[in-house]
Amino acid sequence: MNETVVNKTSEYFKKKGIILPKISELCNPHSIDKKITTKLKGLNKDFIDPLNLFRVHWFNNRNHTDFSKVPEYIVLPDEFTGVDAKIIVHIGRLFPLITAHKVLAAYGCLLPRILNGDFDYSKHKAVWPSTGNYCRGGVAISRILGLKSVAILPEGMSKERFDWLEKWVEDPKDIIKTPGTESNVKEIYDACNELKKDQKNDIINQFSEYYNYAIHRAVTGPSFEKSFLDVKKDTNLKPRFYVSASGSSGTLAAGDYLKESLGTLTAVVEALECPTLLKNGYGEHNIQGIGDKHVPLIHNIMNTDFVVDISDKATDNLNLVFNSQIGKEYLIKKLGLESSLVDKFPEFGFSSIANILASIKLAKYNNLGKEDAIITVATDGADLYLSELEKTKKNFKGTFDITACEKIYKKYVTEIDLDNMIKLSNNDKERIFNLGYYTWVEQQGVSLNDFEKRKDQKFWLEHFNHMISLDKRIEEFNNL
């Protein structure tokens, strides 16, 4: 620990009125000091204000006036899913600042650096490589803390992400656009390696940051457990699966907590157009936010049970149905869904729709019934993809009407196939684990020993335990 930097940073934060939330407070925001929660009620959730750090959790209610008893969720009815199992979808767009849950990951990755004195605000710049929301979360947390930051993301990501970044970065040069789209992760790493030559740049890479894993296992996992227990109440409902898109594999870490706590199996979702985990494949796709064509270093492969692939044609077209007036008419008048439910469908972004479809596939594949539950997540909402919605409309062949909506829903939901998914054997897990060697050992210089020790579950447990142990140090830092 660099005590000189820690003391300097603590003094800097005090002048700015910054108090760091504890991990336990993010797990249970009802434990946050009442003076803080009272002030939050009158504070815009998107203001650059240090108090908004106390909203970086899953318990924000829909109008952002208070914290919910449990995280906000939607239980999808069988009239929509076509399966008996209860699919519980958690709502990530209720997070502050960026309307996505990646502010939690950014806080979790930056926090230990601050507590250790590894990050010197007077010298260092936080570099946030991403395929979408994580760099926005990093920039938001950095601005609140008064730190310099850089966002790196592919040039082909949605316009809405760049619009947000342009308003938040202090200098337009702090937005670095790398070649390609969702699947061009290596190009991001190349940009990071170039920036790393300047020691003032602290590369906080979500794909290799174990703190990203640890914060989700420590905060997202227990949060989702609380909402499941709220759904279960006095019934015999059994939690069967936790489903999450691959992405950086941070959100997947909640599955390790839920497996230990509730006995769930973990299913990872990826794009069919880039079947990296399923077939060691490659390609391009538009399910933005689930960067692929490699295996993230923080993916606990040996504790993953299923891989489910979903086509971006499904997410593109269903996004059109969920967020158009004609689509809403179909869902309400023809499918018979409650308008109150359909009004919430804009809370599902591209990867969220993919998670829901994967959950339906798993329910069918495993013949799950009314007493079975699948826990999944909507990491962001449709508001980040309005420009993509317009692209889909332009590319739609034929007339987009009620009949077209019916065909889309039938093809991608009612008649969803059970192909392109696999229950992982130990050999499958080792195959996927080994695939990561080429990115991390050969390309990025991770030592073979550090790469291989990730097979041991004790390794991942240690990272989890370290994260939940930080509360004492956070208190000490706040009180310096």
VOVO-630854 format. One record per residue (C-alpha): residue number from 1; residue in three letters; x, y, z. Coordinates in Angstrom, 1 decimal. Example, Ala and Ser with C-alpha at 12.3 -4.5 7.8 and 13.67 -1.06 7.14 Angstrom:
2
   i  aa     px     py     pz
   1 Ala   12.3   -4.5    7.8
   2 Ser   13.7   -1.1    7.1
end
This chain:
480
   i  aa     px     py     pz
   1 Met    0.0    0.0    0.0
   2 Asn    1.3    3.4   -1.0
   3 Glu    0.1    5.3    2.1
   4 Thr    1.3    8.7    0.8
   5 Val   -1.0    8.4   -2.2
   6 Val   -3.9    7.0   -0.2
   7 Asn   -3.7   10.0    2.3
   8 Lys   -3.4   12.5   -0.6
   9 Thr   -6.4   10.9   -2.4
  10 Ser   -8.5   10.8    0.8
  11 Glu   -7.9   14.5    1.3
  12 Tyr   -8.7   15.3   -2.3
  13 Phe  -12.0   13.3   -2.0
  14 Lys  -12.9   15.1    1.2
  15 Lys  -12.7   18.5   -0.5
  16 Lys  -15.0   17.2   -3.2
  17 Gly  -17.5   15.7   -0.7
  18 Ile  -16.8   12.2   -1.9
  19 Ile  -17.7    9.2    0.4
  20 Leu  -17.0    5.7   -1.0
  21 Pro  -19.9    3.3   -0.6
  22 Lys  -19.0    0.0    1.1
  23 Ile  -19.6   -3.3   -0.7
  24 Ser  -22.2   -4.3    2.0
  25 Glu  -24.1   -1.0    1.2
  26 Leu  -24.2   -1.9   -2.5
  27 Cys  -25.6   -5.4   -1.5
  28 Asn  -28.1   -3.8    0.9
  29 Pro  -28.6   -0.1    0.2
  30 His  -31.2    0.1    3.0
  31 Ser  -28.1    0.1    5.3
  32 Ile  -26.9    3.4    3.8
  33 Asp  -26.9    6.3    6.2
  34 Lys  -30.3    8.0    6.2
  35 Lys  -28.7   11.4    5.7
  36 Ile  -27.4   10.2    2.4
  37 Thr  -30.6    8.6    1.3
  38 Thr  -32.6   11.7    2.2
  39 Lys  -30.4   13.8    0.0
  40 Leu  -30.6   11.3   -2.9
  41 Lys  -34.4   11.7   -3.1
  42 Gly  -33.9   15.2   -4.5
  43 Leu  -30.9   14.5   -6.7
  44 Asn  -31.1   13.8  -10.4
  45 Lys  -29.7   10.3  -10.9
  46 Asp  -27.6   11.5  -13.9
  47 Phe  -25.9   14.4  -12.2
  48 Ile  -22.1   14.4  -11.8
  49 Asp  -22.5   14.3   -8.0
  50 Pro  -20.6   12.0   -5.6
  51 Leu  -23.8   11.1   -3.8
  52 Asn  -24.9    9.2   -7.0
  53 Leu  -22.2    6.6   -6.1
  54 Phe  -24.8    5.4   -3.6
  55 Arg  -27.1    4.5   -6.5
  56 Val  -24.6    2.1   -8.1
  57 His  -26.5   -1.0   -7.2
  58 Trp  -29.5   -3.1   -8.3
  59 Phe  -32.1   -1.6   -5.9
  60 Asn  -33.1    1.6   -7.6
  61 Asn  -36.8    1.9   -8.1
  62 Arg  -38.3    2.9  -11.5
  63 Asn  -38.8    6.6  -10.7
  64 His  -35.5    6.8   -8.8
  65 Thr  -37.0    8.4   -5.7
  66 Asp  -36.1    5.6   -3.4
  67 Phe  -34.6    2.0   -3.1
  68 Ser  -36.8   -1.0   -3.7
  69 Lys  -37.1   -3.7   -1.1
  70 Val  -35.5   -6.1   -3.6
  71 Pro  -34.0   -5.4   -7.1
  72 Glu  -36.6   -4.5   -9.7
  73 Tyr  -37.5   -7.5  -11.9
  74 Ile  -40.0   -8.7  -14.4
  75 Val  -41.4  -12.3  -14.3
  76 Leu  -42.2  -13.1  -18.0
  77 Pro  -45.7  -14.7  -18.4
  78 Asp  -46.0  -18.0  -20.2
  79 Glu  -48.3  -16.3  -22.7
  80 Phe  -45.2  -14.5  -23.9
  81 Thr  -42.5  -17.1  -23.4
  82 Gly  -44.4  -20.3  -24.4
  83 Val  -42.8  -22.2  -21.5
  84 Asp  -44.1  -23.0  -18.0
  85 Ala  -40.9  -22.1  -16.2
  86 Lys  -40.7  -18.6  -14.6
  87 Ile  -38.1  -16.4  -16.2
  88 Ile  -37.1  -13.6  -13.9
  89 Val  -35.4  -10.7  -15.6
  90 His  -33.5   -8.1  -13.6
  91 Ile  -33.5   -4.5  -14.9
  92 Gly  -30.1   -2.9  -15.5
  93 Arg  -31.2    0.3  -17.0
  94 Leu  -32.2    1.6  -13.6
  95 Phe  -28.5    2.1  -12.7
  96 Pro  -27.6    5.8  -12.6
  97 Leu  -25.5    7.9  -15.0
  98 Ile  -25.4    5.5  -18.0
  99 Thr  -28.7    3.5  -17.7
 100 Ala  -26.7    0.3  -17.6
 101 His  -25.1   -1.8  -14.9
 102 Lys  -21.5   -1.3  -15.9
 103 Val  -21.1    1.6  -13.5
 104 Leu  -21.0   -1.1  -10.8
 105 Ala  -18.2   -3.0  -12.6
 106 Ala  -16.2    0.3  -13.1
 107 Tyr  -16.6    1.2   -9.4
 108 Gly  -15.5   -2.3   -8.4
 109 Cys  -12.4   -2.2  -10.6
 110 Leu  -11.3    1.3   -9.5
 111 Leu  -12.0    1.0   -5.8
 112 Pro   -9.1   -1.3   -4.9
 113 Arg   -6.7    0.9   -6.8
 114 Ile   -7.8    3.9   -4.7
 115 Leu   -7.6    2.0   -1.4
 116 Asn   -4.1    0.7   -2.2
 117 Gly   -2.8    4.0   -3.5
 118 Asp   -2.0    2.4   -6.9
 119 Phe   -3.9    5.2   -8.7
 120 Asp   -2.6    8.7   -8.2
 121 Tyr   -5.2   11.2   -9.3
 122 Ser   -2.5   13.8   -9.9
 123 Lys   -0.5   11.6  -12.3
 124 His   -2.6    8.8  -13.7
 125 Lys   -5.3    8.5  -16.2
 126 Ala   -7.9    5.7  -16.1
 127 Val   -8.2    3.9  -19.4
 128 Trp  -11.5    2.0  -19.9
 129 Pro  -11.5   -0.5  -22.9
 130 Ser  -14.9   -1.7  -23.8
 131 Thr  -17.3   -2.9  -26.4
 132 Gly  -20.0   -0.6  -25.2
 133 Asn  -21.2    0.3  -21.7
 134 Tyr  -18.2   -0.4  -19.5
 135 Cys  -16.2    2.5  -20.9
 136 Arg  -19.2    4.8  -20.2
 137 Gly  -19.4    3.5  -16.7
 138 Gly  -15.7    4.1  -16.3
 139 Val  -15.9    7.6  -17.6
 140 Ala  -18.9    8.3  -15.3
 141 Ile  -17.2    7.0  -12.1
 142 Ser  -14.0    8.8  -13.0
 143 Arg  -15.8   12.2  -13.5
 144 Ile  -17.6   11.8  -10.2
 145 Leu  -14.3   11.1   -8.4
 146 Gly  -12.5   13.9  -10.2
 147 Leu  -10.1   11.6  -12.1
 148 Lys   -8.8   11.8  -15.7
 149 Ser  -10.1    9.0  -18.0
 150 Val  -10.1    7.6  -21.5
 151 Ala  -12.8    5.6  -23.3
 152 Ile  -11.9    2.9  -25.9
 153 Leu  -14.5    1.2  -27.9
 154 Pro  -15.1    0.0  -31.5
 155 Glu  -16.1    2.7  -34.0
 156 Gly  -19.1    0.5  -35.1
 157 Met  -21.0    0.6  -31.8
 158 Ser  -24.3    2.4  -31.5
 159 Lys  -24.5    6.2  -32.0
 160 Glu  -26.2    6.6  -28.6
 161 Arg  -23.0    5.4  -26.8
 162 Phe  -20.8    8.0  -28.6
 163 Asp  -23.4   10.8  -28.0
 164 Trp  -23.2   10.1  -24.3
 165 Leu  -19.4   10.0  -24.3
 166 Glu  -19.1   13.3  -26.1
 167 Lys  -21.1   15.0  -23.3
 168 Trp  -19.1   13.4  -20.5
 169 Val  -15.4   13.3  -21.5
 170 Glu  -13.4   16.5  -20.8
 171 Asp  -11.6   16.3  -24.1
 172 Pro  -12.9   14.7  -27.4
 173 Lys   -9.4   13.1  -27.8
 174 Asp  -10.3   11.0  -24.7
 175 Ile  -12.6    8.9  -26.9
 176 Ile  -10.6    6.4  -28.9
 177 Lys  -12.4    4.6  -31.7
 178 Thr  -10.9    1.2  -32.7
 179 Pro  -11.5   -0.5  -36.0
 180 Gly  -14.5   -2.8  -36.4
 181 Thr  -17.6   -3.6  -34.3
 182 Glu  -18.6   -6.0  -31.5
 183 Ser  -16.3   -8.8  -32.4
 184 Asn  -13.1   -6.8  -32.8
 185 Val  -11.8   -7.1  -29.3
 186 Lys   -8.1   -7.7  -30.3
 187 Glu   -8.1   -4.2  -31.9
 188 Ile   -9.1   -2.8  -28.5
 189 Tyr   -6.2   -4.7  -26.8
 190 Asp   -3.8   -3.3  -29.5
 191 Ala   -4.9    0.2  -28.6
 192 Cys   -4.4   -0.6  -24.9
 193 Asn   -0.9   -1.9  -25.4
 194 Glu    0.0    1.2  -27.3
 195 Leu   -1.3    3.4  -24.4
 196 Lys    0.4    1.2  -21.9
 197 Lys    3.8    2.5  -23.1
 198 Asp    3.0    5.7  -21.1
 199 Gln    3.1    4.7  -17.4
 200 Lys    0.6    7.4  -16.6
 201 Asn   -2.1    5.3  -18.3
 202 Asp   -3.7    2.8  -16.0
 203 Ile   -5.4    0.2  -18.3
 204 Ile   -8.5   -1.1  -16.5
 205 Asn   -9.4   -3.9  -18.8
 206 Gln  -12.8   -5.4  -18.0
 207 Phe  -11.9   -8.6  -19.8
 208 Ser   -8.9   -9.3  -17.5
 209 Glu   -9.8   -7.4  -14.3
 210 Tyr  -10.5   -9.9  -11.6
 211 Tyr  -12.2   -7.1   -9.7
 212 Asn  -14.8   -7.1  -12.4
 213 Tyr  -15.5  -10.7  -11.6
 214 Ala  -15.4  -10.2   -7.8
 215 Ile  -17.7   -7.2   -7.7
 216 His  -20.5   -9.1   -9.5
 217 Arg  -20.0  -12.2   -7.4
 218 Ala  -20.1  -10.1   -4.3
 219 Val  -22.9   -7.7   -5.2
 220 Thr  -24.9   -8.8   -8.3
 221 Gly  -25.2  -12.4   -7.1
 222 Pro  -26.6  -11.7   -3.6
 223 Ser  -28.9   -9.0   -5.1
 224 Phe  -30.4  -11.5   -7.6
 225 Glu  -30.8  -14.1   -4.8
 226 Lys  -33.0  -11.6   -2.9
 227 Ser  -35.3  -11.0   -5.8
 228 Phe  -35.6  -14.8   -6.5
 229 Leu  -36.6  -15.3   -2.9
 230 Asp  -39.2  -12.5   -3.3
 231 Val  -40.7  -14.4   -6.3
 232 Lys  -40.5  -17.7   -4.5
 233 Lys  -42.1  -16.6   -1.2
 234 Asp  -44.1  -19.6    0.1
 235 Thr  -44.1  -21.7   -3.0
 236 Asn  -42.0  -24.7   -4.1
 237 Leu  -40.3  -22.7   -6.8
 238 Lys  -36.8  -24.0   -7.5
 239 Pro  -34.0  -22.0   -9.1
 240 Arg  -32.6  -24.0  -12.0
 241 Phe  -30.4  -21.7  -14.1
 242 Tyr  -28.6  -18.4  -14.1
 243 Val  -28.4  -17.0  -17.7
 244 Ser  -26.1  -14.2  -18.9
 245 Ala  -24.4  -13.2  -22.1
 246 Ser  -20.6  -13.6  -22.2
 247 Gly  -19.5  -10.0  -22.6
 248 Ser  -16.5   -9.5  -20.4
 249 Ser  -17.8  -12.4  -18.2
 250 Gly  -18.1  -10.1  -15.2
 251 Thr  -21.9  -10.4  -14.9
 252 Leu  -21.5  -14.2  -15.3
 253 Ala  -19.8  -14.2  -11.9
 254 Ala  -23.1  -13.7  -10.3
 255 Gly  -23.7  -17.3  -11.4
 256 Asp  -20.9  -18.6   -9.2
 257 Tyr  -22.6  -17.0   -6.2
 258 Leu  -26.0  -18.3   -7.1
 259 Lys  -24.6  -21.8   -7.7
 260 Glu  -23.1  -21.8   -4.2
 261 Ser  -26.2  -20.2   -2.6
 262 Leu  -29.2  -21.6   -4.6
 263 Gly  -27.7  -24.5   -6.5
 264 Thr  -28.3  -23.0  -10.0
 265 Leu  -26.5  -24.1  -13.1
 266 Thr  -24.8  -21.3  -15.2
 267 Ala  -25.5  -20.8  -18.9
 268 Val  -23.5  -18.4  -21.0
 269 Val  -25.0  -16.7  -24.1
 270 Glu  -23.2  -15.7  -27.2
 271 Ala  -24.1  -14.7  -30.8
 272 Leu  -24.7  -17.5  -33.3
 273 Glu  -22.9  -15.4  -35.9
 274 Cys  -19.7  -15.6  -33.8
 275 Pro  -19.9  -19.0  -32.1
 276 Thr  -16.6  -18.7  -30.2
 277 Leu  -17.5  -20.9  -27.2
 278 Leu  -19.7  -23.3  -29.1
 279 Lys  -17.6  -24.0  -32.1
 280 Asn  -14.3  -22.2  -31.6
 281 Gly  -15.8  -20.0  -34.3
 282 Tyr  -15.6  -16.4  -35.5
 283 Gly  -17.6  -13.8  -37.3
 284 Glu  -19.5  -10.5  -37.0
 285 His  -22.8   -9.7  -35.3
 286 Asn  -25.0   -7.0  -33.8
 287 Ile  -25.8   -8.1  -30.3
 288 Gln  -23.9   -5.2  -28.9
 289 Gly  -22.2   -5.5  -25.5
 290 Ile  -21.2   -9.1  -25.6
 291 Gly  -17.7   -8.7  -27.1
 292 Asp  -16.4  -12.0  -28.4
 293 Lys  -14.0  -13.9  -30.7
 294 His  -12.0  -14.7  -27.6
 295 Val  -12.5  -16.1  -24.1
 296 Pro  -12.2  -13.4  -21.4
 297 Leu   -9.5  -14.0  -18.8
 298 Ile  -12.1  -13.6  -16.0
 299 His  -14.5  -16.2  -17.4
 300 Asn  -14.6  -19.0  -14.9
 301 Ile  -15.1  -21.6  -17.6
 302 Met  -14.7  -24.6  -15.4
 303 Asn  -17.8  -23.6  -13.4
 304 Thr  -20.0  -22.9  -16.5
 305 Asp  -22.6  -25.6  -17.5
 306 Phe  -24.3  -24.6  -20.8
 307 Val  -23.5  -22.5  -23.9
 308 Val  -26.5  -21.2  -25.8
 309 Asp  -26.2  -19.3  -29.1
 310 Ile  -28.7  -16.7  -30.3
 311 Ser  -28.9  -15.1  -33.7
 312 Asp  -28.7  -11.3  -34.0
 313 Lys  -31.5  -11.6  -36.5
 314 Ala  -33.7  -12.6  -33.6
 315 Thr  -32.6   -9.7  -31.4
 316 Asp  -32.8   -7.1  -34.2
 317 Asn  -36.2   -8.1  -35.2
 318 Leu  -37.7   -8.6  -31.8
 319 Asn  -36.3   -5.2  -30.8
 320 Leu  -38.3   -3.8  -33.7
 321 Val  -41.5   -5.5  -32.4
 322 Phe  -40.9   -4.5  -28.8
 323 Asn  -40.3   -0.8  -29.6
 324 Ser  -42.7    0.1  -32.4
 325 Gln  -46.3    1.0  -32.2
 326 Ile  -47.3   -1.7  -34.6
 327 Gly  -45.4   -4.3  -32.5
 328 Lys  -47.0   -3.1  -29.3
 329 Glu  -50.4   -3.4  -30.9
 330 Tyr  -49.6   -7.0  -31.9
 331 Leu  -48.4   -7.9  -28.4
 332 Ile  -51.4   -6.5  -26.7
 333 Lys  -54.3   -7.2  -29.1
 334 Lys  -53.2  -10.4  -30.8
 335 Leu  -50.9  -12.0  -28.2
 336 Gly  -53.0  -10.9  -25.3
 337 Leu  -50.3   -9.4  -23.1
 338 Glu  -51.1   -6.8  -20.5
 339 Ser  -50.2   -3.3  -21.7
 340 Ser  -48.4   -2.7  -18.4
 341 Leu  -46.0   -5.5  -19.3
 342 Val  -45.5   -4.4  -22.9
 343 Asp  -44.8   -0.9  -21.6
 344 Lys  -41.7   -2.4  -19.9
 345 Phe  -40.3   -4.1  -22.9
 346 Pro  -38.1   -1.0  -23.8
 347 Glu  -36.2   -2.0  -20.7
 348 Phe  -34.7   -4.9  -22.8
 349 Gly  -31.6   -4.0  -24.9
 350 Phe  -30.1   -6.3  -27.5
 351 Ser  -28.2   -8.6  -25.1
 352 Ser  -31.2   -8.6  -22.8
 353 Ile  -33.4  -10.0  -25.5
 354 Ala  -30.7  -12.6  -26.2
 355 Asn  -30.7  -13.6  -22.5
 356 Ile  -34.5  -14.0  -22.6
 357 Leu  -34.4  -16.1  -25.7
 358 Ala  -31.6  -18.3  -24.3
 359 Ser  -33.7  -18.8  -21.1
 360 Ile  -36.6  -20.0  -23.2
 361 Lys  -34.4  -22.4  -25.1
 362 Leu  -33.0  -23.8  -21.8
 363 Ala  -36.5  -24.2  -20.4
 364 Lys  -37.6  -26.2  -23.5
 365 Tyr  -34.4  -28.2  -23.7
 366 Asn  -34.6  -29.2  -20.0
 367 Asn  -38.4  -29.6  -19.9
 368 Leu  -38.8  -27.2  -17.1
 369 Gly  -42.2  -26.9  -15.4
 370 Lys  -44.2  -24.4  -13.4
 371 Glu  -42.1  -24.9  -10.2
 372 Asp  -38.8  -24.1  -12.0
 373 Ala  -37.2  -20.7  -12.3
 374 Ile  -34.5  -19.2  -14.5
 375 Ile  -32.7  -16.1  -13.3
 376 Thr  -31.4  -13.7  -16.0
 377 Val  -30.7  -10.1  -16.6
 378 Ala  -31.4   -7.1  -18.8
 379 Thr  -28.1   -5.2  -18.6
 380 Asp  -29.4   -2.2  -20.5
 381 Gly  -32.4   -0.9  -22.3
 382 Ala  -33.6   -0.2  -25.9
 383 Asp  -32.9    3.5  -25.5
 384 Leu  -29.2    2.7  -26.3
 385 Tyr  -30.2    1.2  -29.6
 386 Leu  -32.7    3.7  -31.2
 387 Ser  -30.3    4.3  -34.1
 388 Glu  -30.1    0.5  -34.6
 389 Leu  -33.9    0.3  -34.5
 390 Glu  -34.0    2.7  -37.5
 391 Lys  -31.4    0.6  -39.3
 392 Thr  -33.6   -2.5  -38.8
 393 Lys  -36.6   -0.7  -40.1
 394 Lys  -34.8    0.3  -43.3
 395 Asn  -33.5   -3.2  -43.8
 396 Phe  -36.8   -4.8  -43.2
 397 Lys  -37.9   -6.5  -46.4
 398 Gly  -41.6   -6.2  -47.1
 399 Thr  -44.3   -4.4  -45.2
 400 Phe  -43.9   -4.1  -41.4
 401 Asp  -47.4   -4.7  -40.1
 402 Ile  -49.3   -6.9  -37.6
 403 Thr  -48.7   -9.9  -39.9
 404 Ala  -45.0   -9.2  -40.0
 405 Cys  -44.9   -8.9  -36.2
 406 Glu  -46.7  -12.2  -35.9
 407 Lys  -44.2  -13.9  -38.2
 408 Ile  -41.2  -12.5  -36.2
 409 Tyr  -42.6  -13.6  -32.9
 410 Lys  -43.5  -17.0  -34.2
 411 Lys  -40.1  -17.6  -35.7
 412 Tyr  -37.9  -16.3  -32.9
 413 Val  -40.0  -17.1  -29.8
 414 Thr  -42.9  -19.6  -30.4
 415 Glu  -40.9  -21.9  -32.7
 416 Ile  -37.4  -21.2  -31.3
 417 Asp  -35.2  -24.1  -32.1
 418 Leu  -33.0  -26.1  -29.7
 419 Asp  -30.0  -26.2  -32.0
 420 Asn  -26.8  -24.4  -31.4
 421 Met  -26.5  -25.1  -27.7
 422 Ile  -24.6  -27.5  -25.6
 423 Lys  -24.5  -28.9  -22.1
 424 Leu  -20.8  -28.7  -21.3
 425 Ser  -18.9  -31.9  -20.4
 426 Asn  -15.6  -31.6  -18.6
 427 Asn  -13.9  -32.1  -22.0
 428 Asp  -15.9  -29.2  -23.4
 429 Lys  -14.9  -27.0  -20.5
 430 Glu  -11.3  -27.8  -21.0
 431 Arg  -11.6  -27.1  -24.8
 432 Ile  -13.0  -23.6  -24.1
 433 Phe  -10.5  -23.0  -21.3
 434 Asn   -7.6  -23.9  -23.6
 435 Leu   -9.0  -21.6  -26.3
 436 Gly   -8.2  -18.7  -24.0
 437 Tyr   -4.5  -19.5  -24.2
 438 Tyr   -4.0  -18.0  -27.6
 439 Thr   -5.4  -14.6  -26.5
 440 Trp   -3.9  -14.3  -23.0
 441 Val   -0.6  -16.2  -23.0
 442 Glu    0.5  -15.9  -26.7
 443 Gln   -0.9  -12.4  -27.5
 444 Gln   -1.2  -10.6  -24.2
 445 Gly    1.7  -12.0  -22.2
 446 Val   -0.1  -13.6  -19.2
 447 Ser    2.2  -16.2  -17.7
 448 Leu    1.3  -19.8  -18.2
 449 Asn    1.1  -20.3  -14.4
 450 Asp   -1.3  -17.4  -13.9
 451 Phe   -3.4  -18.7  -16.8
 452 Glu   -3.6  -22.2  -15.6
 453 Lys   -4.4  -21.5  -11.9
 454 Arg   -7.8  -20.3  -13.1
 455 Lys   -8.9  -23.9  -13.3
 456 Asp   -9.1  -24.1   -9.5
 457 Gln  -12.3  -22.8   -7.9
 458 Lys  -10.3  -21.7   -4.8
 459 Phe   -8.7  -19.0   -7.1
 460 Trp  -12.0  -17.5   -7.8
 461 Leu  -13.2  -17.8   -4.2
 462 Glu  -10.2  -15.8   -3.1
 463 His  -11.1  -12.9   -5.3
 464 Phe  -14.6  -12.9   -4.0
 465 Asn  -13.5  -13.0   -0.4
 466 His  -11.0  -10.2   -1.0
 467 Met  -13.8   -8.0   -2.5
 468 Ile  -16.1   -8.5    0.5
 469 Ser  -13.2   -7.8    2.9
 470 Leu  -12.8   -4.3    1.6
 471 Asp  -15.4   -2.7    3.8
 472 Lys  -13.1   -2.1    6.7
 473 Arg  -10.5   -0.4    4.5
 474 Ile  -13.3    1.7    2.9
 475 Glu  -14.3    2.9    6.3
 476 Glu  -10.7    3.7    7.2
 477 Phe  -10.3    5.6    3.9
 478 Asn  -13.5    7.6    4.4
 479 Asn  -12.4    8.5    8.0
 480 Leu   -8.8    9.5    7.2
end
